[in-house]
Amino acid sequence: MEIARVALRRHGKGWGVEVTLEGGGVRRYRYGSEAQARYFAAVFELGPSWLPPVSRRRRARAGASSAGRAAGGPA
């Protein structure tokens, strides 16, 4: 598995690393801080022999329901 390109990206409040493989595949990893993303971008630039799996889990945000906030009214 050969890495063609590594890109550091900002995603809202978090950071991500996009790894493009020579075969055309793309893997995206998200991190909580810029320092973490920069560290792993540097590791991926070194060309590891394997890449970690990409997590497909999504965390639910507390208070994300707009219907619940509207029904509650002002405090």
MDAnalysis code that builds the backbone (N, CA, C; Angstrom):
import MDAnalysis as mda
import numpy as np

u = mda.Universe.empty(225, n_residues=75, atom_resindex=np.repeat(np.arange(75), 3), trajectory=True)
u.add_TopologyAttr("name", ["N", "CA", "C"] * 75)
u.add_TopologyAttr("resid", np.arange(1, 76))
u.add_TopologyAttr("resname", ["MET", "GLU", "ILE", "ALA", "ARG", "VAL", "ALA", "LEU", "ARG", "ARG", "HIS", "GLY", "LYS", "GLY", "TRP", "GLY", "VAL", "GLU", "VAL", "THR", "LEU", "GLU", "GLY", "GLY", "GLY", "VAL", "ARG", "ARG", "TYR", "ARG", "TYR", "GLY", "SER", "GLU", "ALA", "GLN", "ALA", "ARG", "TYR", "PHE", "ALA", "ALA", "VAL", "PHE", "GLU", "LEU", "GLY", "PRO", "SER", "TRP", "LEU", "PRO", "PRO", "VAL", "SER", "ARG", "ARG", "ARG", "ARG", "ALA", "ARG", "ALA", "GLY", "ALA", "SER", "SER", "ALA", "GLY", "ARG", "ALA", "ALA", "GLY", "GLY", "PRO", "ALA"])
u.atoms.positions = np.array([
    [0.857, -1.169, 0.000],
    [0.000, 0.000, 0.000],
    [0.904, 1.234, 0.000],
    [0.906, 1.930, -1.118],
    [1.738, 3.116, -1.264],
    [0.897, 4.379, -1.108],
    [1.427, 5.331, -0.380],
    [0.729, 6.594, -0.131],
    [1.188, 7.621, -1.157],
    [0.234, 8.219, -1.855],
    [0.537, 9.226, -2.867],
    [0.574, 10.633, -2.271],
    [-0.341, 10.915, -1.326],
    [-0.441, 12.281, -0.797],
    [-1.055, 12.249, 0.595],
    [-0.604, 13.162, 1.441],
    [-1.170, 13.334, 2.784],
    [-1.536, 14.805, 2.935],
    [-2.783, 15.066, 3.332],
    [-3.244, 16.452, 3.480],
    [-3.862, 16.650, 4.859],
    [-3.521, 17.760, 5.487],
    [-4.075, 18.151, 6.778],
    [-5.270, 19.062, 6.505],
    [-6.404, 18.789, 7.161],
    [-7.624, 19.565, 6.925],
    [-8.258, 19.983, 8.248],
    [-8.914, 21.127, 8.232],
    [-9.688, 21.573, 9.387],
    [-11.150, 21.269, 9.117],
    [-11.828, 20.630, 10.083],
    [-13.240, 20.257, 9.944],
    [-14.000, 20.821, 11.128],
    [-14.637, 21.959, 10.957],
    [-15.403, 22.559, 12.047],
    [-14.517, 22.818, 13.253],
    [-14.808, 22.128, 14.358],
    [-14.022, 22.292, 15.580],
    [-12.867, 21.293, 15.665],
    [-12.809, 20.338, 14.749],
    [-11.779, 19.303, 14.796],
    [-10.840, 19.391, 13.605],
    [-9.939, 18.433, 13.541],
    [-8.941, 18.381, 12.481],
    [-8.952, 16.998, 11.860],
    [-8.521, 16.919, 10.628],
    [-8.484, 15.642, 9.949],
    [-7.258, 15.504, 9.072],
    [-6.969, 14.247, 8.721],
    [-5.888, 13.932, 7.809],
    [-6.496, 13.107, 6.690],
    [-6.217, 13.512, 5.458],
    [-6.700, 12.795, 4.290],
    [-5.497, 12.119, 3.638],
    [-5.544, 10.791, 3.538],
    [-4.457, 10.013, 2.962],
    [-4.938, 9.466, 1.615],
    [-4.274, 9.884, 0.526],
    [-4.612, 9.406, -0.809],
    [-3.621, 8.315, -1.188],
    [-4.143, 7.169, -1.588],
    [-3.311, 6.031, -1.969],
    [-3.020, 6.073, -3.461],
    [-1.911, 5.470, -3.876],
    [-1.552, 5.479, -5.292],
    [-2.589, 4.762, -6.143],
    [-3.284, 3.792, -5.586],
    [-4.323, 3.084, -6.323],
    [-5.590, 3.897, -6.502],
    [-5.653, 5.086, -5.919],
    [-6.809, 5.958, -6.068],
    [-7.719, 6.001, -4.856],
    [-7.519, 5.134, -3.875],
    [-8.345, 5.157, -2.673],
    [-7.992, 6.321, -1.763],
    [-8.948, 6.716, -0.953],
    [-8.742, 7.807, -0.006],
    [-9.202, 7.343, 1.373],
    [-8.403, 7.626, 2.382],
    [-8.796, 7.356, 3.768],
    [-8.757, 8.671, 4.531],
    [-9.799, 8.894, 5.330],
    [-9.886, 10.133, 6.112],
    [-9.936, 9.785, 7.591],
    [-9.116, 10.471, 8.361],
    [-9.047, 10.266, 9.805],
    [-9.331, 11.595, 10.490],
    [-10.106, 11.558, 11.569],
    [-10.437, 12.783, 12.316],
    [-9.770, 12.752, 13.684],
    [-9.334, 13.927, 14.124],
    [-8.657, 14.072, 15.411],
    [-9.231, 15.284, 16.144],
    [-9.115, 15.266, 17.455],
    [-9.673, 16.324, 18.281],
    [-8.845, 17.593, 18.326],
    [-7.557, 17.495, 17.996],
    [-6.717, 18.691, 18.074],
    [-5.803, 18.779, 16.854],
    [-5.334, 19.979, 16.599],
    [-4.403, 20.198, 15.492],
    [-3.107, 19.434, 15.723],
    [-2.637, 19.398, 16.973],
    [-1.388, 18.697, 17.287],
    [-1.488, 17.206, 16.956],
    [-2.612, 16.581, 17.300],
    [-2.801, 15.164, 16.985],
    [-2.806, 14.950, 15.473],
    [-3.519, 15.790, 14.758],
    [-3.616, 15.647, 13.307],
    [-2.246, 15.843, 12.655],
    [-1.482, 16.829, 13.114],
    [-0.151, 17.062, 12.553],
    [0.788, 15.882, 12.839],
    [0.703, 15.323, 14.026],
    [1.528, 14.172, 14.383],
    [1.244, 13.003, 13.435],
    [-0.045, 12.668, 13.270],
    [-0.382, 11.532, 12.426],
    [-0.139, 11.820, 10.950],
    [-0.276, 13.054, 10.510],
    [0.071, 13.399, 9.137],
    [1.550, 13.125, 8.895],
    [2.398, 13.478, 9.862],
    [3.836, 13.209, 9.745],
    [4.109, 11.707, 9.710],
    [3.409, 10.944, 10.537],
    [3.577, 9.484, 10.544],
    [3.175, 8.912, 9.184],
    [2.042, 9.365, 8.629],
    [1.596, 8.861, 7.333],
    [2.570, 9.252, 6.218],
    [3.196, 10.419, 6.326],
    [4.191, 10.847, 5.333],
    [5.391, 9.906, 5.296],
    [5.694, 9.272, 6.430],
    [6.814, 8.330, 6.482],
    [6.519, 7.036, 5.718],
    [5.254, 6.810, 5.381],
    [4.884, 5.646, 4.584],
    [4.829, 4.355, 5.376],
    [3.946, 4.267, 6.371],
    [3.846, 3.025, 7.147],
    [3.430, 1.860, 6.246],
    [3.744, 0.644, 6.671],
    [3.426, -0.530, 5.854],
    [1.936, -0.856, 5.861],
    [1.194, -0.358, 6.832],
    [-0.259, -0.542, 6.871],
    [-0.891, 0.684, 7.507],
    [-2.137, 0.930, 7.167],
    [-2.882, 2.064, 7.719],
    [-3.942, 1.547, 8.677],
    [-4.218, 2.282, 9.751],
    [-5.271, 1.860, 10.673],
    [-6.638, 1.942, 10.000],
    [-7.588, 1.134, 10.469],
    [-8.936, 1.202, 9.881],
    [-9.586, 2.545, 10.192],
    [-10.460, 2.952, 9.317],
    [-11.202, 4.200, 9.494],
    [-12.462, 3.880, 10.281],
    [-12.699, 4.620, 11.356],
    [-13.888, 4.405, 12.176],
    [-15.101, 4.986, 11.465],
    [-16.170, 4.240, 11.414],
    [-17.406, 4.692, 10.769],
    [-18.438, 5.150, 11.792],
    [-18.106, 5.074, 13.071],
    [-19.051, 5.458, 14.130],
    [-19.261, 6.952, 14.174],
    [-20.457, 7.348, 14.438],
    [-20.798, 8.766, 14.647],
    [-21.297, 8.912, 16.066],
    [-20.793, 9.890, 16.764],
    [-21.279, 10.155, 18.125],
    [-22.456, 11.109, 18.066],
    [-23.472, 10.824, 18.851],
    [-24.625, 11.724, 18.948],
    [-24.253, 12.888, 19.857],
    [-24.634, 14.067, 19.459],
    [-24.328, 15.249, 20.271],
    [-25.450, 15.504, 21.256],
    [-25.079, 15.872, 22.455],
    [-26.079, 16.207, 23.476],
    [-26.799, 17.478, 23.057],
    [-28.120, 17.469, 23.129],
    [-28.899, 18.661, 22.797],
    [-28.988, 18.936, 21.314],
    [-28.732, 17.943, 20.487],
    [-28.734, 18.164, 19.043],
    [-30.142, 18.236, 18.476],
    [-31.133, 17.808, 19.208],
    [-32.505, 17.798, 18.700],
    [-33.119, 19.195, 18.794],
    [-33.411, 19.801, 17.652],
    [-34.023, 21.128, 17.677],
    [-35.480, 21.045, 18.123],
    [-36.138, 19.920, 17.858],
    [-37.537, 19.760, 18.279],
    [-37.623, 19.746, 19.798],
    [-36.688, 19.100, 20.451],
    [-36.682, 19.040, 21.916],
    [-36.460, 20.410, 22.535],
    [-35.621, 21.217, 21.912],
    [-35.366, 22.571, 22.445],
    [-36.578, 23.470, 22.227],
    [-37.230, 23.337, 21.072],
    [-38.395, 24.186, 20.787],
    [-39.561, 23.864, 21.714],
    [-39.731, 22.579, 22.015],
    [-40.853, 22.161, 22.878],
    [-40.644, 22.633, 24.305],
    [-39.406, 22.775, 24.711],
    [-39.112, 23.164, 26.097],
    [-39.372, 24.632, 26.356],
    [-39.277, 25.441, 25.317],
    [-39.505, 26.870, 25.481],
    [-38.376, 27.553, 26.245],
    [-38.484, 28.851, 26.487],
    [-37.425, 29.566, 27.214],
    [-37.402, 29.168, 28.685],
    [-36.215, 29.192, 29.228],
    [-36.060, 28.796, 30.637],
    [-36.337, 29.898, 31.589],
])
